Amino acid sequence: MIRPATEADMPAVHALVYELAVYEREPEAVFTTPEEYLRDFQAGRFECRVAEVKGQVVGMTLFYEAYSTWKGRMLYLDDFVVQEAHRGTGIGQQLFEDFLEEGRRRNCRLVKWQVLDWNEPAVRFYERNHCIIEKNWWNVKTFLFEQSGK
Protein backbone atom coordinates (compact mmCIF):
# COMPACT_ATOMS: atom_id res chain seq x y z
CA MET A 1 0.00 0.00 0.00
CA ILE A 2 1.31 3.46 -0.94
CA ARG A 3 0.12 6.27 1.34
CA PRO A 4 1.11 9.74 2.54
CA ALA A 5 3.60 9.60 5.39
CA THR A 6 2.58 10.65 8.87
CA GLU A 7 4.58 12.05 11.76
CA ALA A 8 4.77 8.54 13.19
CA ASP A 9 6.58 7.38 10.03
CA MET A 10 9.53 9.75 10.38
CA PRO A 11 11.80 7.28 12.27
CA ALA A 12 11.18 4.67 9.54
CA VAL A 13 11.78 7.26 6.81
CA HIS A 14 15.06 8.26 8.47
CA ALA A 15 16.08 4.59 8.72
CA LEU A 16 15.41 4.13 4.99
CA VAL A 17 17.53 7.17 4.17
CA TYR A 18 20.34 5.73 6.28
CA GLU A 19 19.97 2.38 4.50
CA LEU A 20 20.28 4.22 1.19
CA ALA A 21 23.39 6.04 2.44
CA VAL A 22 24.97 2.68 3.34
CA TYR A 23 24.14 1.38 -0.14
CA GLU A 24 25.64 4.53 -1.65
CA ARG A 25 28.80 3.97 0.44
CA GLU A 26 28.40 7.15 2.50
CA PRO A 27 26.74 6.35 5.84
CA GLU A 28 29.00 8.86 7.59
CA ALA A 29 27.51 11.64 5.43
CA VAL A 30 24.09 11.41 7.15
CA PHE A 31 23.88 14.15 9.78
CA THR A 32 20.11 14.43 10.04
CA THR A 33 18.22 12.85 12.90
CA PRO A 34 14.71 11.43 13.16
CA GLU A 35 13.89 14.44 15.36
CA GLU A 36 14.94 16.82 12.57
CA TYR A 37 12.81 14.86 10.12
CA LEU A 38 9.81 15.21 12.39
CA ARG A 39 10.38 18.95 12.92
CA ASP A 40 10.85 19.65 9.22
CA PHE A 41 7.96 17.39 8.19
CA GLN A 42 5.68 19.24 10.62
CA ALA A 43 6.91 22.56 9.17
CA GLY A 44 6.05 21.43 5.63
CA ARG A 45 9.66 21.50 4.40
CA PHE A 46 9.12 18.21 2.59
CA GLU A 47 6.46 15.64 1.84
CA CYS A 48 6.76 11.92 1.80
CA ARG A 49 4.91 8.87 0.56
CA VAL A 50 5.57 5.47 2.08
CA ALA A 51 5.09 1.91 0.88
CA GLU A 52 3.75 -0.40 3.54
CA VAL A 53 3.82 -4.19 3.60
CA LYS A 54 2.07 -5.95 6.48
CA GLY A 55 2.08 -2.74 8.52
CA GLN A 56 5.82 -2.09 8.03
CA VAL A 57 7.25 0.83 6.05
CA VAL A 58 9.51 -0.73 3.41
CA GLY A 59 9.97 2.12 0.95
CA MET A 60 9.44 5.81 0.45
CA THR A 61 9.72 8.87 -1.74
CA LEU A 62 10.68 12.18 -0.11
CA PHE A 63 10.08 15.28 -2.20
CA TYR A 64 9.30 18.98 -2.18
CA GLU A 65 7.95 21.55 -4.58
CA ALA A 66 10.52 23.69 -6.35
CA TYR A 67 10.63 26.07 -9.28
CA SER A 68 12.58 25.92 -12.52
CA THR A 69 13.15 29.30 -14.12
CA TRP A 70 13.10 27.59 -17.52
CA LYS A 71 10.25 25.12 -16.99
CA GLY A 72 8.12 26.44 -14.12
CA ARG A 73 6.64 24.43 -11.29
CA MET A 74 8.40 21.17 -10.50
CA LEU A 75 8.74 18.50 -7.82
CA TYR A 76 12.19 17.57 -6.64
CA LEU A 77 12.59 13.96 -5.56
CA ASP A 78 15.25 14.10 -2.88
CA ASP A 79 15.21 10.42 -1.96
CA PHE A 80 13.56 7.29 -3.26
CA VAL A 81 14.39 4.01 -1.59
CA VAL A 82 12.97 0.53 -1.09
CA GLN A 83 14.43 -1.83 1.48
CA GLU A 84 16.77 -4.30 -0.16
CA ALA A 85 14.59 -7.29 0.81
CA HIS A 86 11.65 -5.74 -1.08
CA ARG A 87 13.45 -4.66 -4.26
CA GLY A 88 12.30 -6.35 -7.44
CA THR A 89 8.75 -6.80 -6.13
CA GLY A 90 7.18 -3.84 -7.94
CA ILE A 91 7.06 -1.59 -4.86
CA GLY A 92 9.61 0.80 -6.35
CA GLN A 93 7.59 1.08 -9.56
CA GLN A 94 4.44 1.82 -7.57
CA LEU A 95 6.21 4.49 -5.51
CA PHE A 96 7.71 6.06 -8.63
CA GLU A 97 4.36 6.14 -10.45
CA ASP A 98 2.75 7.66 -7.35
CA PHE A 99 5.42 10.39 -7.34
CA LEU A 100 4.86 11.13 -11.04
CA GLU A 101 1.11 11.28 -10.49
CA GLU A 102 1.63 13.76 -7.63
CA GLY A 103 3.54 15.99 -10.02
CA ARG A 104 0.68 15.79 -12.50
CA ARG A 105 -1.89 16.56 -9.78
CA ARG A 106 0.05 19.73 -8.98
CA ASN A 107 0.31 20.74 -12.64
CA CYS A 108 4.10 20.50 -12.54
CA ARG A 109 5.87 20.54 -15.87
CA LEU A 110 8.86 18.69 -14.53
CA VAL A 111 10.00 16.28 -11.87
CA LYS A 112 13.68 16.04 -11.16
CA TRP A 113 16.17 14.03 -9.08
CA GLN A 114 19.71 12.67 -9.10
CA VAL A 115 21.16 9.20 -9.56
CA LEU A 116 24.72 8.08 -8.96
CA ASP A 117 26.49 7.16 -12.19
CA TRP A 118 27.63 3.81 -10.76
CA ASN A 119 24.16 2.79 -9.52
CA GLU A 120 23.37 0.59 -12.50
CA PRO A 121 20.12 -0.91 -11.11
CA ALA A 122 18.71 2.60 -10.58
CA VAL A 123 19.94 3.83 -13.97
CA ARG A 124 18.29 0.84 -15.68
CA PHE A 125 15.07 1.49 -13.71
CA TYR A 126 14.96 5.10 -14.92
CA GLU A 127 15.80 4.11 -18.48
CA ARG A 128 12.94 1.55 -18.45
CA ASN A 129 10.69 4.41 -17.33
CA HIS A 130 11.84 6.60 -20.25
CA CYS A 131 13.53 9.16 -18.00
CA ILE A 132 16.13 11.60 -19.30
CA ILE A 133 19.50 11.14 -17.63
CA GLU A 134 21.47 14.33 -18.13
CA LYS A 135 25.22 13.91 -18.23
CA ASN A 136 26.23 17.46 -19.07
CA TRP A 137 25.32 19.19 -15.78
CA TRP A 138 27.54 18.99 -12.70
CA ASN A 139 26.31 19.12 -9.12
CA VAL A 140 27.52 22.13 -7.15
CA LYS A 141 27.11 22.68 -3.41
CA THR A 142 28.59 24.32 -0.36
CA PHE A 143 27.89 23.59 3.29
CA LEU A 144 26.77 26.59 5.31
CA PHE A 145 27.65 25.03 8.65
CA GLU A 146 30.48 22.71 9.55
CA GLN A 147 29.41 19.08 9.48
CA SER A 148 30.02 17.69 12.95
CA GLY A 149 29.57 13.96 12.38
CA LYS A 150 26.88 13.98 15.00
C-alpha positions as CSV (number, residue, x, y, z in Angstrom):
1,M,0.0,0.0,0.0
2,I,1.3,3.5,-0.9
3,R,0.1,6.3,1.3
4,P,1.1,9.7,2.5
5,A,3.6,9.6,5.4
6,T,2.6,10.6,8.9
7,E,4.6,12.1,11.8
8,A,4.8,8.5,13.2
9,D,6.6,7.4,10.0
10,M,9.5,9.7,10.4
11,P,11.8,7.3,12.3
12,A,11.2,4.7,9.5
13,V,11.8,7.3,6.8
14,H,15.1,8.3,8.5
15,A,16.1,4.6,8.7
16,L,15.4,4.1,5.0
17,V,17.5,7.2,4.2
18,Y,20.3,5.7,6.3
19,E,20.0,2.4,4.5
20,L,20.3,4.2,1.2
21,A,23.4,6.0,2.4
22,V,25.0,2.7,3.3
23,Y,24.1,1.4,-0.1
24,E,25.6,4.5,-1.7
25,R,28.8,4.0,0.4
26,E,28.4,7.1,2.5
27,P,26.7,6.3,5.8
28,E,29.0,8.9,7.6
29,A,27.5,11.6,5.4
30,V,24.1,11.4,7.1
31,F,23.9,14.2,9.8
32,T,20.1,14.4,10.0
33,T,18.2,12.8,12.9
34,P,14.7,11.4,13.2
35,E,13.9,14.4,15.4
36,E,14.9,16.8,12.6
37,Y,12.8,14.9,10.1
38,L,9.8,15.2,12.4
39,R,10.4,18.9,12.9
40,D,10.9,19.7,9.2
41,F,8.0,17.4,8.2
42,Q,5.7,19.2,10.6
43,A,6.9,22.6,9.2
44,G,6.0,21.4,5.6
45,R,9.7,21.5,4.4
46,F,9.1,18.2,2.6
47,E,6.5,15.6,1.8
48,C,6.8,11.9,1.8
49,R,4.9,8.9,0.6
50,V,5.6,5.5,2.1
51,A,5.1,1.9,0.9
52,E,3.8,-0.4,3.5
53,V,3.8,-4.2,3.6
54,K,2.1,-6.0,6.5
55,G,2.1,-2.7,8.5
56,Q,5.8,-2.1,8.0
57,V,7.3,0.8,6.0
58,V,9.5,-0.7,3.4
59,G,10.0,2.1,0.9
60,M,9.4,5.8,0.4
61,T,9.7,8.9,-1.7
62,L,10.7,12.2,-0.1
63,F,10.1,15.3,-2.2
64,Y,9.3,19.0,-2.2
65,E,8.0,21.5,-4.6
66,A,10.5,23.7,-6.4
67,Y,10.6,26.1,-9.3
68,S,12.6,25.9,-12.5
69,T,13.1,29.3,-14.1
70,W,13.1,27.6,-17.5
71,K,10.3,25.1,-17.0
72,G,8.1,26.4,-14.1
73,R,6.6,24.4,-11.3
74,M,8.4,21.2,-10.5
75,L,8.7,18.5,-7.8
76,Y,12.2,17.6,-6.6
77,L,12.6,14.0,-5.6
78,D,15.3,14.1,-2.9
79,D,15.2,10.4,-2.0
80,F,13.6,7.3,-3.3
81,V,14.4,4.0,-1.6
82,V,13.0,0.5,-1.1
83,Q,14.4,-1.8,1.5
84,E,16.8,-4.3,-0.2
85,A,14.6,-7.3,0.8
86,H,11.6,-5.7,-1.1
87,R,13.5,-4.7,-4.3
88,G,12.3,-6.3,-7.4
89,T,8.7,-6.8,-6.1
90,G,7.2,-3.8,-7.9
91,I,7.1,-1.6,-4.9
92,G,9.6,0.8,-6.4
93,Q,7.6,1.1,-9.6
94,Q,4.4,1.8,-7.6
95,L,6.2,4.5,-5.5
96,F,7.7,6.1,-8.6
97,E,4.4,6.1,-10.5
98,D,2.7,7.7,-7.4
99,F,5.4,10.4,-7.3
100,L,4.9,11.1,-11.0
101,E,1.1,11.3,-10.5
102,E,1.6,13.8,-7.6
103,G,3.5,16.0,-10.0
104,R,0.7,15.8,-12.5
105,R,-1.9,16.6,-9.8
106,R,0.0,19.7,-9.0
107,N,0.3,20.7,-12.6
108,C,4.1,20.5,-12.5
109,R,5.9,20.5,-15.9
110,L,8.9,18.7,-14.5
111,V,10.0,16.3,-11.9
112,K,13.7,16.0,-11.2
113,W,16.2,14.0,-9.1
114,Q,19.7,12.7,-9.1
115,V,21.2,9.2,-9.6
116,L,24.7,8.1,-9.0
117,D,26.5,7.2,-12.2
118,W,27.6,3.8,-10.8
119,N,24.2,2.8,-9.5
120,E,23.4,0.6,-12.5
121,P,20.1,-0.9,-11.1
122,A,18.7,2.6,-10.6
123,V,19.9,3.8,-14.0
124,R,18.3,0.8,-15.7
125,F,15.1,1.5,-13.7
126,Y,15.0,5.1,-14.9
127,E,15.8,4.1,-18.5
128,R,12.9,1.6,-18.5
129,N,10.7,4.4,-17.3
130,H,11.8,6.6,-20.2
131,C,13.5,9.2,-18.0
132,I,16.1,11.6,-19.3
133,I,19.5,11.1,-17.6
134,E,21.5,14.3,-18.1
135,K,25.2,13.9,-18.2
136,N,26.2,17.5,-19.1
137,W,25.3,19.2,-15.8
138,W,27.5,19.0,-12.7
139,N,26.3,19.1,-9.1
140,V,27.5,22.1,-7.2
141,K,27.1,22.7,-3.4
142,T,28.6,24.3,-0.4
143,F,27.9,23.6,3.3
144,L,26.8,26.6,5.3
145,F,27.7,25.0,8.7
146,E,30.5,22.7,9.6
147,Q,29.4,19.1,9.5
148,S,30.0,17.7,12.9
149,G,29.6,14.0,12.4
150,K,26.9,14.0,15.0
